[in-house]
């Protein structure tokens, strides 16, 4: 009997090749698969060729437009996804018998402090048996590197090795303490420039953008008015501090949704000009580039999408 024949028709291909195949098929690109898996594009192509040689069938059609699954490739993709999902679920069940499930969220300091922490009771009610871990990270390009199950970070969607989905686009408007408004009347754009403005310092541009978020100069430009402030302002490298200064009546800050929802609802700040400006940047849901999220993470993702979607722009009085 020749049961040890290495090319036996029943012999499974290497798991590494199957994982690479699944990633390339899911992303529709060898290059994207390479970036996600931390490999070179030739290494991904080599693994796919070896897998095709093992099976004796082409798995992808290749042309100048990119790659597409063949009939055999589509069948293998379904089977591999089913198998990898089953393995992941078994691992989670085994771990669950010995340790409490921990879900780690990466968020920037402003979102964590101003939006996420006030909603922790909702999350704990949603996931009562899960230990929640929140880590703050402003400029992480790959949440895999910091051990997060998911992230909610601000940017343009260009994160390395990470799947990104826009949750809410950048939407900014002036806010101040109610005491600064006379008779509750909002300021004109010209009046804003005569008041002390609170600035959030720019740490430097992020990949793919000219600036990481609105600053007063670019906000006024988007509003159609030259930036000509008439008073010295105050600058901060932390958005939460800038908001605290605005609450204390020290000047006018830019308010981003959903960050200022809570302080506006509490009456600590008000929108003090009718103009709002938006951009293609925004808060994104980030997931590790490989693997499928567990059921707890899936529930948290659904909650995040719902909570962010329930954050409508604060309407301007003049429409």
N, C-alpha and C positions, 0 to 999 in steps of 0.2 A: 504494500500500500504506500502511496506517495503523498501522505497527508501533510508533509512539511514543505511542499513546494511553495516557494515564496510568491509565485505569481498565481496561486490558486484563485479560482474565480470567486471563492467565498471570503477571501482575505479582505479585511477592512483597510481602507487607505489611512494614512497618518491623520490623527485628529487635528494636528496643526494645519494641514492642508485644507481640511474641511472647514475650520474656523476662518481661514483666509478666504476660501471660496464663498462662504456665507456673507462675509463682510463686503466683498467685491460685488456680489449679486445684489445685496440690499442697497448699497450706495450707488450701484450702476457705474462704477469707475475703479480701475486698478489704482490710480493715483490717490483717490480719496481713501481707499482701503489701506494703502501704504501709510498715509499720514495718520490715520486712526490707529493702526496697529504698531506704529513706530518702526516700520520697515521701509526699504527702498522700493521704488516701483519695479525695478528688475527682479527683486526678490519675490514680490507678489506674483509677477508673471511666471517666474520659474516654478513656484509652488502650484500654480494653476495648470501649467503644462504637465508637471509630474502627475497631478491628479487625473488629467485627461488621458495620459498614457496608461495609468493604472486601470482606468475604466474602459479604455478603448473607444471613447466617444468624445467629440468636442462638446464642451459645456457652454462656451460663449461664441457668438458671432462677432467678429472684429472687423470694423471698417473705419473710414475716416471720421465718422460721426460718433464713434465710441464703441461700447460693447452692449450686447443683448444676449439674454439666455436662449440657448437652444431648447428643444423639447426635452432632451435628456437633462440639461442644466436646470430647467424649471422643476422637473420632477425631483432632482436631487436637492434643490434649494428647499422645497417644502419639507422633505424628509429630514434634512440637516437642522432646519429651524425647530422642527418638532423635537428632535433629539436633544439639541442644546437647551431648549426650554425645559425639557424633562430633567436633564442633569442639574440645571440651576435650581429647579424646585426641590429636587432631592437634597441638594446641598443645604438649602435654606431650612428644610425640615430637620435635617440632622443637627445643624447648628442650633435650631430652636429648642432641641431637647436638652441642651447643656448651658445655654446662655440666653439672656433676654435680647430680643432684637433691638438693634440700635440703628436709627436712621439719621444720617448726617446731612445737614443743609448748609451750603455755602451761600452767603449773601454779603453785600457790602454793608458797612457800618450803618449808613443812613436807613436802608431798607430794614435791616435787622432791628434797629432801635425804634424807628418811627412807625413801622408798618407791621413787622412780623411779631415782635414781642407783645403788642396789644392784642394779638389774635391767638396767642398760645393756648388759651382755654379752649378755643374751637378745635385746634389741632389735637390737643390731648383728648378731647371728647371723641374725635374721629379715630384716633389711634391709642386707645387706653392701655394697651399692653406693650407699647413701644417706648423705648427711651429715646428722646429727641436730643440731638446734638447740633448746636448752631455754631458755625465757625465764620468769622468775618474775613473777607478777602476782596480787595478792590480790583486788583489787576490780574488775577489768575487767568492764564490762557488755556489751561487744561485742568479741569476739576479732578481728573484721574490722579493727578500728582498730589493732591491734598486729601485724598481719601473720602471725598464727598459722594453721596448717593445721587444728589442732584444739586443744582445751583440756581439762584435767581440773581443775575448780575446785569449791570447796565453796560450797553455797548452797541456795536453795529451788527452783531451776529457772527463775526469772524473769530471764532475760538478754535484753536488747534486741537484736533483729536477729540472733539466734543460735538454732540448733536445739539443744535440751538434752535429754539422756537420762540418767536416774538410773543410776549404776553401783553404788553401795553407799550404803545409808542410814547416817545418823549413829548410831553405837553406841559409847558411852563407858563406861569403868569405871576404878576407881582402880588406879594402878600405883606401885610404889616399888622401891628397891634391895632385893635379897634379904636384905641384912644387917639391914634394919629389922624383918623378921619373926622373931619368936621361935619357934624350932622349926618354922618354916614355916607356922604357923597364921595364917590370914587374920584381918583386923580386922573387928569389927562396925561398923555405921554410926555408932554412938555413940562407939566408940573412935577412928574416923577424925577426929572433930571435936576430939579432944584432941591431935592431932598437927599439926605445921606443914604447911599446905596450899600448894601451888604454883599460882599463878593465871596464866591467860593473859588479858591485858587485852583489853577490848572496844573496838574502834575506833569503834563506832557501829553501829546496826542496818542491815541490808541490806534492799533492797526486798522488801516482802511478809512480813517476819519481825519479831518483837519483839526478837530478839537473833540475832547471826550464828552462834553455837554455844553449847553448854552452858557455863555457868560453874558454879562450885561451888554457888552458891545455888540455881540452877535445877535442877542435877543432884540435889541433896538433895530438892528439892521433888518432882521426878519419882520419886524413890525413896521418897517418903512420909514424909520426916522434916524437921522445921524446921531451918534452917541456923543453928547456934549455935557457931561455932568458939571454942575456948578458948585458942588460941595465935596470935601474929602469923604471917602467912604471908610468902611471897615472890611478887612479881609480875613478869611478863615481857611484853614486846610481841612476842615471837618464840617460837613453839612449840618449835623445836629447842633453844633455850636452856633452856626449862622442862624438857625431857626430859633434857638434860645435867645439870641440877641434881638431877633425880630419880635419875639414875644415880650421882651423887656422894653420894647419901644425905642430901640436904638437905630432903626432905619427900615428900609424896604428890602426885602429879600425876594429872590425868585423862588416860587413854590412849584415843585414838581408833583404831579400825580403819579402814583398814589401816596407819596410820602407825607403830604400835608393834610390828608383827609382827616386824621384823628384830631389834630390841633385846630382845624377849622370847625369840625363838628363840636369840639369842646368850647368854641368861642374865644380861643386864645389868639387866633389869627383870622384875618378876613382877606378876601381878594380885594385889592385896592385899586385896580384899573381894569377896564373892560377888555383890554387886549390880551389874547393868549396866543402862543406860538408853538408849533410842533415841528418835529424833524423825523428822519428815518431811523434815528437811534431809539433805544428804549430798553426796558427790562425784558430779558430773555430767560426762558426756562432752559437750563443746560443739563444734559444727561451724558454720562460716560459714553465714549464712542463704541464700546463693545459690551455685549451682554444685554439681557433683558431685565428691566426693573422688576423687583419683587412685588407682591400684592400690596404691602404696606406703602411702598414708594408710589405705586400706581394710584392708590387712594389719595395720597398727598398731592400728586400731580393733578388729579381731577379737582381737588379742593383749591389748589393754587389758581388753576385756570378759571374756576368759577368766581373766586374771590377777586381776582384781578379784573375779570369781565364786569363785575359789579362795581367797578370804579370808574363811573362815567366822568367826562370832563365837567368841571364846574361851569355852568353856562354864564356867558357874559350878559349883562343887562340889556345891551343894545343888539344882541344876536350876532 
